[in-house]
Every structure is written in C-alpha cells, then in structure tokens.
C-alpha cells in the first residue's frame, strides 16, 4: 500500500483509504494515515468485522462497483483503474537515458499469476518498466496488484498495439534487445555468460509457445537458461526471476549501480 501512496506508477486517483481499526496503532499503518493526510486522501477507520465483510465483498465480486481496489493487511484503497504509460513519450523525454536501464517485454503473458509474479521480480531487481500488448495479454488490474504484492504500483507498464513496433522504437533510442528461448544453437548464448550491453530490453515469451517468430527475429541476441537436470523448462515467472537476477548482477558489476 505504501507503494501506491509513494510511487503510484499507474497514476491512479485514490478516492479513499479504509483501515481495519484494530491495526490503527501499528507504526506502518500510522505512517500510511500520515501520508494520506498530507495528500488530502480521506481515511476511514472501521471495525474488524466490517472490514472483513467489505474485503470479502470486493475480492469476491467480478463487478467494478468499487472502481478498482487494493487490499493489503488491514488496509483497503478505493482507486481508479491503473493508467498505462506512453512509451514513445517517455523515450522522447529522456526517461531512459540512463546507461543501465532495463525494460521487460512480456509477449502474450496471459496468466494473471505469472504477470503479477513477473512484476514482483521487476520490482525486486529494480527494473525500469514493462511492456505488454493490448491484445492477448493479462491486464493491470486489482488481482495483479494483489498477486504482485503491490509491485504493480511501482512499475510503469506500457501497453502497446504492436510489440515489434515497440522493439524498433527502443532500438532507435539505443536499446539492445535480448530474447529468451528454450532452443539451442550456435547463435544462442547462455544467459549467465552473455556480454550484455545497456540500456536493454529483455523479451519473455508466452507460457505456451514462447516468443513469436517475428519478435524473435527482431531481437539482437537470444539467451537461454542452461539447465543440467531432467526438467528442461521453467514457468515463465520463475524464468523471469533468474534472468533478471543475472541482468541485475551484471549491471551492478559493469555499471557500478549497486543494489537498490
């Protein structure tokens, strides 16, 4: 919840904060109340029973009667929908001019659980944004926010019409594009031995079929996780954690960024 109040990457309008009164003396809750007050966001303290009832009503409803909602350990925020960022505008205003920027491109990641877990990994390793397609992709909603443990509120998400067009736009702005694959071949490099160039974007393929052919052809370099066991594939969210750990470690050594 603190990410929503302090970062709010989705530029949500926060209508109201509702707090389980039994937790009002918790220091973290006190801090949230203080921040809300400074931002002129209304705060309601309600009984534990009423809070539980309201939480169950919201999480069990497929309707949008509460616009959107974010629930976290005794705190409920009633907010507007997540607002996707404009990739071309942010490239134009120099947001990614940093030499060590990393963007994660998600090609047809349709499972909400995987999407949320990938965003959590992005937050953990300090990545600069995520790109998804307007079609055949999970959306940035309340379920994703809960699954990501609030990481959605920290990560700028760019929702584009065409992934290949976005890749080419990134290339025009100095990005190197790394695609992930399960295949083997002379042109495919082990992720832990690749020589990465920054800024970069890494493409994660869909749960069922990996990266699309055209997207793969537009990548500069293909990388894979080398596995020695019988299982030769990993869930895409698990793979994302490994790739992002490798990239972050490489970035720390090459760019002197250090852990966040």
Secondary structure by P-SEA (a helix, b strand, c coil): cccccccccccccccbbbbcccccccaaaaaaaaaaaaacbbbbbbcaaaaaaaaaaaaaccccccccccccccbbbbcccbbbbbaaaaaaaccccccbbbbbbbcccccaaaaaaaaaaaaaacccbbbbbccccccccaaaaaaaccccccbbbbbcccaaaaaaaaaaabbbbbbbbccccccccccccccccccbbbbbbcccccccaaaaaaccbbbbbbbccccccccaaaaaaaaaaaaaaaaaaacccccc
